[in-house]
Structures are given as structure tokens and as C-alpha cells.
Amino acid sequence: MSTNLSPLGKRLRRHRLPVTLLIGAGVLMSKAALAGGAMGYEIGTADVGLASAGWGARAQDASTIFTNVAGMTRLDGDQALGGLEVLYGNVTYSPTQSTVSPGLGTDDGGNAVGWFGGAGGFYTHSYSHDLKFGIGIGGNLGAKLSYDQNWIGRYYDRSITLIGLNILPSVAYRVNDQWSVGMSVNAMPTKLKMQTAINNLIGPDGQLEYKDTQTGWGFDLGLLYELSSSTRVGFTWNSQVQLGFNDKPSFTGLGPLISTVIANRGLTTQNLGIDLNIPQQFMLSGFTQLNDKVALLASVGWQEWSKLGLIGISVDSSNPRTVETNIPFENTWHGALGAQIALDHGWMLNTGLAYDSKFQHHIIAPILPLNDGWRLGVGAETELRKGLRWGLAADCVYGGSNDFSVQKPVPVILGGRGSFSGTYSNEYIVYVASYLSWKF
């Protein structure tokens, strides 16, 4: 265990709170993310089929509020887009039975993700040819991970929900024929809820629950440079958003011994503060229309996950004053390539391939059974009538297999949380989105 405590760890020790902090990152969004940390690129729009290629340069509908606010200057009149999205995620754990401590059982936890859904809406208004206003509501941050009640890692993490919503009042201005600039204020109401089992030594497990909802604030900046009517480059920066959660942990089903220890430590009367930094990110994107049939799109990006600071809370009955802050996380890189192909009868095909780098080392944290991943997307859209377009898109995020291991010296029979290791095999998430875009 590291002896260098973070400011959060020092504050917890000062209040004598018997918790273990695993500094980590979110696992899902208003949907789910498998790569590049907790923020994905699926927001119920054509970007799903493009696997995020051209993220900040496409600027073809009102969802540009989210991807590059400066792109609003390319939209005529008033425009709106609404999208729905559903996903299925496979995140399953296979333990190495020879490494599982006695007392933890054999439950592998089941599929921790399964089905989930989300939605988003965007509206832009042309005050003039050069000045645009807009509002967007959507989300690409969050987590919803839930294991079986008796899984072998229940003393580290049983479930976590982290869902953030972005509310984006926006403005964009065309400086000249080539340059446009834009800015959004980012209000991010976010819900955090975590549950962890507590080893009662005798009888069924108890449970610790922590939950709070807070709103963080940030802003997004966008630049769009149009080299010609067919080629443009976009640059975006999303600021860090700080969230400060504060809740008194709730305990249920505790045995007499553990209940007395927790009460004596003051856990039943003191609040626990948790600081979470949604990382800043940069994205450089390009779009070029090669001819009347084919356009190429590309993106490269960077996200500062090393400063995230999310948490897993657990109680070690044998050492209720332990604080750990020694799990390193890395900043991530993103790259994507895609194409739009005009088909017969007014249809357009979207497709893309993307990769996000690892944000954990070789051995992953139990609260974050994810790492790097590939995205493959495909979609199509058509004009239903003048000013009204409909699209359908899907992508698959493949995270491969990731090893996990935790070794603790105190056995379960003496109040410890146990040791085990194994593999998360063939992790993937499939998204399907449908959206409508219309001009007024």
C-alpha cells in the first residue's frame, strides 16, 4: 500500500472514515463506453455510423453543437435534430479459480452491462447569416455497471452508476468566409451511486451505499476553417468539469460486531466528500468532398484521464482505516477515419473506423473492467421530404480481453476482502441509433 496519500485521502483519514478509495474512472455514459475512459462518441446521431470520424468538421446538422459549436455557422435557418439510442454491452469476468480466496465463492458476476438506452436533442437558430445561437441536451459521460449479488469481487465493487447530462447553450460567429468561432457553456448535472458488500464475518453480507447528484460547470470552444466549399478543418477544446459529491454513506444488513466498529469510527454521522474531474479533451478533425459521390473524414484527439479521480468505496473489516490512492491512469489518444458515399434514390452511406488508446496498465482495476478499444460504424440516411432527413446508424466497440488481479493479505474468514484474479474476455458494446434532422 502506498503511503503517499492524496488530499482526498488525507481528509478521509483525518475524519477516521473506514473506507478504501480506488482512484479510477467512470465506466459508462448516458449509455456505455468501452475505450478512451468514460466518455464515448455515441450521442444518437450520424457520428455513430462514422465511428466519430470527422467529429469536429462534419457540421451537417444541429448536433454540431455537441461536436464543434463553430459548425453552427454552416447551418441555414432554424434546424433541429432528435436522436434515440440503445446499446447492449458484454462485460463478463472469468476468475482463475486457483487464485480465489476461500469464502468468496465461485460467482463470476454475470454480464455487468447488458441493455441500456439514451437520447439527445439539439436546436440551432440563425439570428443572421453570420451569427447563430443554439441549445443542446445530450450526454457522452456515465457508467452503469452491476454485478451479481454474490460475485467474488463484491467486497470491492457490487455496482456503480455514473450518469452525466450536458446542457449546452451555445453561440457561433462567422468571422469571414474561412473562419468561424463558437462557444458553449456546459452545465453538467451528474448522478453518482455506488454499492459495495461488507464482510460481516458471520452470516449474510452487509452493504454500503453512497449516492449524490451534483452539477459541474465548464465550457467548450470550437474553431472551423473552410479551405474551400468542399474542404474544412475543425478544432475543439472541452474544458475540465469539476464535480464535488458529498453524502453520508448508508449501511444496511450489518452484523453486531461490524455495526459497533462502524459506529465507533463515526461513519454513521459523517459525510464523505468525493472529488471527480471530468477531463479536458482536444479534437482535430477534417472533412473533404472528393467528388459528388464520396467524402472522406478523419479525427485525432486527446483526453486527460490522468486527472480524473473517480472512486470505488469499500470497507475492509480487518483494517477499517485503510486508504489507497496508488492506481495510475493514463491520458488517451483517439484516431478515426471514415467516409460518406452517395447512393441511388437519395440515400447516403456513412462508415468509419476508430481506435482509443489504453488508460490503464496491463492489470486493470475491478471498478473499471475496460481499456483500449476499436470502433467500427456503419449507417445510412435519406431525405423523407424537403427539409426532413432520417437516419439509422450502428457501431460496435470491441475492447478485447483484459486481465485483473487483486491480492490482499487478510483472509475473508478474518474480515478481509479476499484475493482473486482472472480475465474479462471479449468485451464489446453495440450501439444502434435512429435520428431525425429537420430545417424550419
C-alpha positions as CSV (number, residue, x, y, z in Angstrom):
1,M,0.0,0.0,0.0
2,S,1.3,3.5,-0.9
3,T,2.0,5.8,2.0
4,N,1.6,8.9,-0.2
5,L,-2.0,10.0,0.3
6,S,-3.8,12.4,-2.0
7,P,-5.5,15.5,-0.4
8,L,-8.8,13.5,-0.5
9,G,-7.1,10.5,1.2
10,K,-5.7,12.7,3.9
11,R,-9.1,14.3,4.5
12,L,-10.7,10.9,4.8
13,R,-8.0,9.7,7.3
14,R,-8.4,12.8,9.4
15,H,-12.2,12.0,9.7
16,R,-11.3,8.4,10.6
17,L,-13.6,7.0,7.8
18,P,-13.1,3.2,7.3
19,V,-13.1,3.2,3.5
20,T,-10.8,2.1,0.8
21,L,-10.6,4.5,-2.1
22,L,-9.8,3.1,-5.5
23,I,-9.0,6.1,-7.7
24,G,-10.4,5.3,-11.1
25,A,-12.7,6.5,-13.9
26,G,-16.3,6.2,-14.9
27,V,-17.5,3.1,-16.8
28,L,-20.5,4.2,-18.8
29,M,-22.2,7.3,-20.0
30,S,-25.8,8.0,-20.6
31,K,-25.1,4.8,-22.4
32,A,-21.7,3.0,-22.1
33,A,-18.1,3.4,-23.1
34,L,-15.5,0.8,-23.6
35,A,-12.5,2.8,-24.7
36,G,-10.8,6.1,-24.0
37,G,-12.0,6.3,-20.5
38,A,-15.7,7.0,-19.7
39,M,-16.5,9.5,-22.5
40,G,-17.7,8.0,-25.7
41,Y,-18.7,9.4,-29.1
42,E,-22.1,7.9,-29.4
43,I,-24.8,10.6,-29.0
44,G,-27.6,9.2,-31.1
45,T,-26.5,10.9,-34.4
46,A,-24.8,10.1,-37.7
47,D,-21.5,10.1,-35.8
48,V,-22.4,6.6,-34.5
49,G,-22.2,5.3,-38.1
50,L,-19.0,7.2,-38.7
51,A,-17.3,5.9,-35.5
52,S,-16.6,9.6,-34.7
53,A,-14.6,10.3,-37.9
54,G,-14.8,14.0,-38.8
55,W,-16.2,14.7,-35.3
56,G,-15.4,18.4,-35.3
57,A,-15.5,19.1,-39.1
58,R,-18.7,17.4,-40.4
59,A,-21.1,20.2,-39.2
60,Q,-24.0,18.9,-41.3
61,D,-26.8,19.1,-38.8
62,A,-27.7,20.6,-35.4
63,S,-25.7,18.0,-33.4
64,T,-22.6,20.1,-34.3
65,I,-23.5,22.0,-31.1
66,F,-22.0,18.9,-29.3
67,T,-19.1,18.1,-31.7
68,N,-18.0,21.6,-32.8
69,V,-20.1,24.6,-31.8
70,A,-18.5,26.7,-34.5
71,G,-20.1,24.5,-37.1
72,M,-23.4,26.2,-36.5
73,T,-22.4,28.9,-38.9
74,R,-22.8,26.3,-41.8
75,L,-26.5,25.8,-41.0
76,D,-29.2,27.9,-42.7
77,G,-32.3,29.0,-40.9
78,D,-33.5,27.1,-37.9
79,Q,-32.6,23.4,-37.6
80,A,-33.2,20.7,-35.1
81,L,-32.1,17.1,-34.5
82,G,-33.5,14.4,-32.2
83,G,-32.0,11.0,-31.6
84,L,-32.7,7.8,-29.7
85,E,-30.1,5.2,-28.9
86,V,-30.0,1.7,-27.4
87,L,-27.0,-0.4,-26.6
88,Y,-26.1,-3.9,-25.5
89,G,-22.8,-4.4,-23.6
90,N,-20.9,-7.6,-22.9
91,V,-18.6,-7.3,-19.9
92,T,-18.1,-10.7,-18.2
93,Y,-15.5,-11.9,-15.9
94,S,-13.8,-15.4,-15.8
95,P,-12.0,-16.0,-12.5
96,T,-8.9,-18.2,-12.2
97,Q,-10.4,-20.5,-9.6
98,S,-7.0,-21.4,-8.1
99,T,-6.5,-17.8,-7.1
100,V,-9.9,-17.1,-5.4
101,S,-9.7,-16.8,-1.6
102,P,-11.8,-19.3,0.4
103,G,-15.1,-17.6,1.4
104,L,-15.6,-15.6,-1.8
105,G,-17.5,-18.4,-3.6
106,T,-17.5,-19.1,-7.3
107,D,-19.9,-16.5,-8.7
108,D,-18.3,-14.8,-11.8
109,G,-20.6,-11.8,-11.5
110,G,-22.6,-12.3,-14.8
111,N,-22.8,-9.7,-17.5
112,A,-22.1,-6.3,-15.7
113,V,-23.6,-4.2,-18.5
114,G,-26.5,-5.7,-20.6
115,W,-29.1,-3.3,-22.1
116,F,-29.2,0.4,-21.8
117,G,-30.6,3.5,-23.6
118,G,-30.2,7.2,-24.2
119,A,-31.5,10.2,-26.1
120,G,-30.4,13.7,-27.2
121,G,-31.8,16.8,-28.8
122,F,-30.2,19.9,-30.5
123,Y,-31.6,23.1,-31.9
124,T,-29.9,26.0,-33.8
125,H,-31.3,29.4,-34.7
126,S,-29.9,31.8,-37.3
127,Y,-30.0,35.3,-35.9
128,S,-28.3,36.4,-39.1
129,H,-26.1,34.9,-41.8
130,D,-23.1,35.1,-39.6
131,L,-24.5,34.8,-36.0
132,K,-26.0,31.6,-34.7
133,F,-27.5,30.6,-31.4
134,G,-28.3,27.1,-30.2
135,I,-29.1,24.7,-27.3
136,G,-28.1,21.1,-27.0
137,I,-29.1,18.4,-24.4
138,G,-27.2,15.1,-24.5
139,G,-24.6,13.1,-22.8
140,N,-21.4,11.1,-23.5
141,L,-20.3,10.5,-19.9
142,G,-21.5,7.9,-17.5
143,A,-21.5,4.5,-16.0
144,K,-23.9,1.7,-15.1
145,L,-22.0,-1.4,-14.0
146,S,-23.8,-4.1,-11.9
147,Y,-22.6,-7.5,-10.9
148,D,-24.5,-10.4,-9.4
149,Q,-25.2,-10.2,-5.6
150,N,-22.7,-12.8,-4.6
151,W,-19.9,-12.3,-7.2
152,I,-16.4,-12.9,-5.9
153,G,-15.4,-9.2,-6.1
154,R,-18.4,-7.9,-4.1
155,Y,-16.3,-6.6,-1.3
156,Y,-14.6,-4.2,-3.8
157,D,-17.5,-3.2,-6.0
158,R,-21.0,-4.5,-6.5
159,S,-22.5,-1.8,-8.7
160,I,-21.8,1.7,-9.8
161,T,-23.9,4.3,-11.7
162,L,-22.4,7.5,-13.0
163,I,-24.6,9.4,-15.5
164,G,-23.8,12.9,-16.7
165,L,-26.0,15.1,-18.8
166,N,-24.6,18.0,-20.9
167,I,-26.8,21.1,-21.2
168,L,-25.2,23.4,-23.8
169,P,-26.4,26.9,-24.5
170,S,-24.3,28.0,-27.5
171,V,-23.3,30.8,-29.8
172,A,-21.2,30.8,-33.0
173,Y,-20.0,33.6,-35.3
174,R,-18.6,33.6,-38.9
175,V,-15.6,35.9,-38.8
176,N,-15.1,35.8,-42.6
177,D,-15.5,33.3,-45.4
178,Q,-12.9,30.9,-44.0
179,W,-13.0,31.3,-40.2
180,S,-15.8,30.6,-37.7
181,V,-15.7,30.5,-33.9
182,G,-18.1,29.3,-31.3
183,M,-18.5,28.7,-27.6
184,S,-20.9,26.7,-25.4
185,V,-21.4,26.8,-21.6
186,N,-21.5,23.3,-20.3
187,A,-23.8,22.6,-17.4
188,M,-23.4,19.0,-16.3
189,P,-25.8,17.6,-13.7
190,T,-24.4,14.2,-12.8
191,K,-25.6,11.4,-10.6
192,L,-23.2,9.0,-8.7
193,K,-24.4,5.9,-6.9
194,M,-22.1,3.1,-5.6
195,Q,-22.9,-0.1,-3.7
196,T,-20.4,-2.4,-2.1
197,A,-20.8,-5.6,0.0
198,I,-19.4,-5.7,3.6
199,N,-17.9,-8.8,5.1
200,N,-19.9,-9.5,8.3
201,L,-17.6,-12.4,9.3
202,I,-20.7,-14.4,10.2
203,G,-23.9,-14.6,8.3
204,P,-25.0,-12.7,5.1
205,D,-23.1,-9.7,3.8
206,G,-24.0,-6.2,4.8
207,Q,-24.0,-3.3,2.3
208,L,-22.5,0.2,1.9
209,E,-24.3,2.6,-0.4
210,Y,-23.2,6.1,-1.5
211,K,-25.2,8.4,-3.7
212,D,-25.4,12.1,-4.6
213,T,-26.2,14.4,-7.5
214,Q,-24.2,17.4,-8.3
215,T,-23.9,19.9,-11.2
216,G,-20.5,20.9,-12.6
217,W,-19.7,23.7,-15.0
218,G,-17.3,24.1,-17.9
219,F,-17.2,25.4,-21.4
220,D,-16.5,24.2,-25.0
221,L,-14.6,26.2,-27.6
222,G,-14.7,25.5,-31.4
223,L,-12.9,26.7,-34.5
224,L,-13.8,25.9,-38.1
225,Y,-11.6,26.8,-41.0
226,E,-13.0,26.3,-44.5
227,L,-10.3,25.9,-47.1
228,S,-12.9,25.7,-49.8
229,S,-16.5,24.9,-50.3
230,S,-15.6,21.2,-50.2
231,T,-12.8,21.0,-47.6
232,R,-12.8,22.2,-43.9
233,V,-10.9,21.6,-40.7
234,G,-12.3,21.8,-37.2
235,F,-10.6,22.2,-33.8
236,T,-12.4,21.8,-30.5
237,W,-11.5,22.0,-26.8
238,N,-13.7,20.9,-24.0
239,S,-12.7,22.2,-20.6
240,Q,-12.4,20.1,-17.4
241,V,-15.6,19.9,-15.4
242,Q,-15.2,19.6,-11.6
243,L,-17.8,17.6,-9.6
244,G,-17.8,17.5,-5.8
245,F,-20.1,14.8,-4.4
246,N,-21.0,14.8,-0.8
247,D,-23.0,12.1,1.0
248,K,-23.2,10.3,4.3
249,P,-22.6,6.6,3.5
250,S,-25.6,4.4,4.2
251,F,-25.1,0.9,5.8
252,T,-27.6,-1.9,5.9
253,G,-27.6,-5.5,7.0
254,L,-24.6,-5.1,9.3
255,G,-23.8,-7.8,11.9
256,P,-23.4,-6.7,15.5
257,L,-19.6,-6.6,15.5
258,I,-19.2,-4.6,12.3
259,S,-22.0,-2.3,13.2
260,T,-20.3,-1.4,16.5
261,V,-17.0,-0.8,14.8
262,I,-18.5,1.5,12.1
263,A,-20.5,3.4,14.7
264,N,-17.3,3.9,16.9
265,R,-15.5,5.2,13.8
266,G,-18.1,7.9,13.3
267,L,-19.1,6.6,9.8
268,T,-22.8,6.8,10.6
269,T,-22.7,10.5,11.3
270,Q,-20.1,12.0,8.9
271,N,-20.3,12.8,5.3
272,L,-17.8,11.6,2.7
273,G,-16.6,14.0,0.1
274,I,-15.6,12.7,-3.4
275,D,-14.0,15.0,-6.0
276,L,-14.3,14.0,-9.7
277,N,-12.7,15.8,-12.6
278,I,-14.3,15.2,-16.0
279,P,-11.1,15.5,-18.1
280,Q,-10.4,18.2,-20.7
281,Q,-10.1,17.0,-24.3
282,F,-8.9,18.3,-27.7
283,M,-10.0,17.1,-31.1
284,L,-8.7,18.0,-34.6
285,S,-10.9,16.9,-37.5
286,G,-11.1,17.1,-41.2
287,F,-13.7,16.8,-44.0
288,T,-13.2,16.8,-47.7
289,Q,-15.7,16.2,-50.5
290,L,-13.6,14.3,-53.2
291,N,-16.4,14.3,-55.8
292,D,-20.2,14.3,-56.0
293,K,-20.3,10.8,-54.6
294,V,-17.6,10.4,-51.9
295,A,-16.4,12.4,-48.9
296,L,-13.6,11.5,-46.6
297,L,-13.5,12.3,-42.8
298,A,-10.8,12.0,-40.1
299,S,-10.2,12.9,-36.5
300,V,-7.4,12.8,-33.9
301,G,-8.0,13.6,-30.3
302,W,-6.5,13.6,-26.7
303,Q,-8.2,13.2,-23.3
304,E,-6.6,13.9,-19.9
305,W,-7.8,10.9,-17.9
306,S,-4.8,11.0,-15.6
307,K,-6.6,13.7,-13.6
308,L,-10.0,12.1,-13.4
309,G,-10.2,10.9,-9.8
310,L,-13.3,8.7,-9.6
311,I,-13.6,6.2,-6.8
312,G,-14.7,2.9,-5.5
313,I,-15.6,2.7,-1.8
314,S,-15.2,-0.5,0.2
315,V,-14.8,-1.5,3.8
316,D,-12.1,-3.8,5.0
317,S,-13.4,-5.1,8.3
318,S,-9.9,-6.1,9.4
319,N,-8.4,-2.6,8.8
320,P,-11.1,0.0,8.7
321,R,-8.7,3.0,8.4
322,T,-7.0,1.9,5.1
323,V,-6.8,4.5,2.3
324,E,-5.3,3.5,-1.1
325,T,-4.5,6.1,-3.8
326,N,-1.9,4.2,-5.8
327,I,-3.7,3.2,-9.0
328,P,-2.2,5.0,-12.0
329,F,-4.3,6.1,-15.1
330,E,-3.0,7.4,-18.4
331,N,-4.1,10.1,-20.8
332,T,-5.6,8.7,-24.0
333,W,-5.3,9.2,-27.7
334,H,-8.0,8.8,-30.3
335,G,-7.9,8.4,-34.1
336,A,-10.7,7.8,-36.6
337,L,-11.1,7.5,-40.4
338,G,-14.5,7.5,-42.2
339,A,-16.3,8.1,-45.5
340,Q,-19.7,9.2,-46.8
341,I,-20.9,7.7,-50.0
342,A,-23.9,9.0,-52.0
343,L,-26.1,6.1,-53.2
344,D,-29.1,5.9,-55.5
345,H,-32.5,7.3,-54.7
346,G,-31.2,10.0,-52.3
347,W,-29.6,7.6,-49.8
348,M,-26.2,8.3,-48.2
349,L,-24.0,5.7,-46.6
350,N,-21.8,6.5,-43.5
351,T,-19.0,4.3,-42.3
352,G,-15.9,4.7,-40.1
353,L,-13.2,3.0,-38.0
354,A,-11.7,4.4,-34.8
355,Y,-9.2,3.5,-32.1
356,D,-8.8,4.7,-28.5
357,S,-5.6,4.0,-26.5
358,K,-5.3,2.4,-23.1
359,F,-5.9,4.4,-20.0
360,Q,-4.8,1.6,-17.6
361,H,-1.6,-0.6,-17.4
362,H,-1.6,-4.3,-18.0
363,I,-3.6,-5.1,-14.9
364,I,-6.9,-3.3,-14.8
365,A,-8.9,-2.1,-11.7
366,P,-12.0,-4.0,-10.7
367,I,-14.2,-0.9,-10.8
368,L,-13.0,-0.3,-14.4
369,P,-13.1,-3.5,-16.5
370,L,-12.2,-1.6,-19.7
371,N,-9.1,-0.3,-21.5
372,D,-8.3,0.4,-25.2
373,G,-10.8,-0.4,-27.9
374,W,-11.7,-0.3,-31.6
375,R,-14.9,1.1,-33.1
376,L,-16.4,0.1,-36.4
377,G,-19.5,2.0,-37.5
378,V,-22.0,2.0,-40.4
379,G,-25.1,4.0,-41.1
380,A,-27.4,5.4,-43.7
381,E,-29.7,8.4,-44.0
382,T,-32.2,9.8,-46.6
383,E,-34.4,12.7,-47.1
384,L,-38.0,11.8,-46.3
385,R,-39.3,15.1,-47.7
386,K,-37.8,18.6,-48.3
387,G,-36.1,19.7,-45.1
388,L,-36.6,16.4,-43.2
389,R,-33.9,13.7,-43.0
390,W,-34.0,10.3,-41.2
391,G,-31.0,8.2,-40.4
392,L,-30.1,4.9,-38.8
393,A,-26.7,4.1,-37.5
394,A,-24.8,1.4,-35.6
395,D,-21.3,0.8,-34.3
396,C,-19.5,-1.9,-32.3
397,V,-16.8,-1.1,-29.8
398,Y,-14.5,-4.0,-29.2
399,G,-12.3,-4.0,-26.1
400,G,-10.7,-7.4,-26.4
401,S,-9.7,-9.1,-23.2
402,N,-8.2,-7.6,-20.0
403,D,-6.5,-9.2,-17.1
404,F,-7.4,-8.4,-13.5
405,S,-5.7,-9.3,-10.2
406,V,-6.0,-8.2,-6.6
407,Q,-4.0,-9.7,-3.8
408,K,-4.8,-8.9,-0.1
409,P,-3.0,-10.5,2.9
410,V,-6.0,-10.7,5.2
411,P,-8.2,-13.8,4.6
412,V,-12.0,-13.5,4.2
413,I,-12.6,-15.5,7.4
414,L,-10.8,-12.8,9.4
415,G,-12.8,-9.9,7.8
416,G,-10.7,-9.3,4.7
417,R,-11.9,-8.7,1.2
418,G,-10.0,-11.6,-0.3
419,S,-7.7,-12.1,-3.3
420,F,-8.6,-13.3,-6.8
421,S,-7.6,-12.9,-10.4
422,G,-8.9,-13.7,-13.9
423,T,-9.8,-12.2,-17.2
424,Y,-12.6,-10.0,-18.8
425,S,-12.9,-11.8,-22.1
426,N,-14.1,-10.4,-25.5
427,E,-15.6,-7.2,-24.1
428,Y,-17.8,-5.3,-26.6
429,I,-20.7,-2.8,-26.8
430,V,-23.1,-2.5,-29.7
431,Y,-24.9,0.8,-30.3
432,V,-27.9,1.3,-32.5
433,A,-29.2,4.9,-33.1
434,S,-32.1,6.5,-35.0
435,Y,-32.4,10.2,-35.6
436,L,-34.4,12.9,-37.4
437,S,-33.0,16.1,-38.6
438,W,-35.2,18.9,-40.0
439,K,-35.0,22.5,-41.2
440,F,-37.7,25.1,-40.4
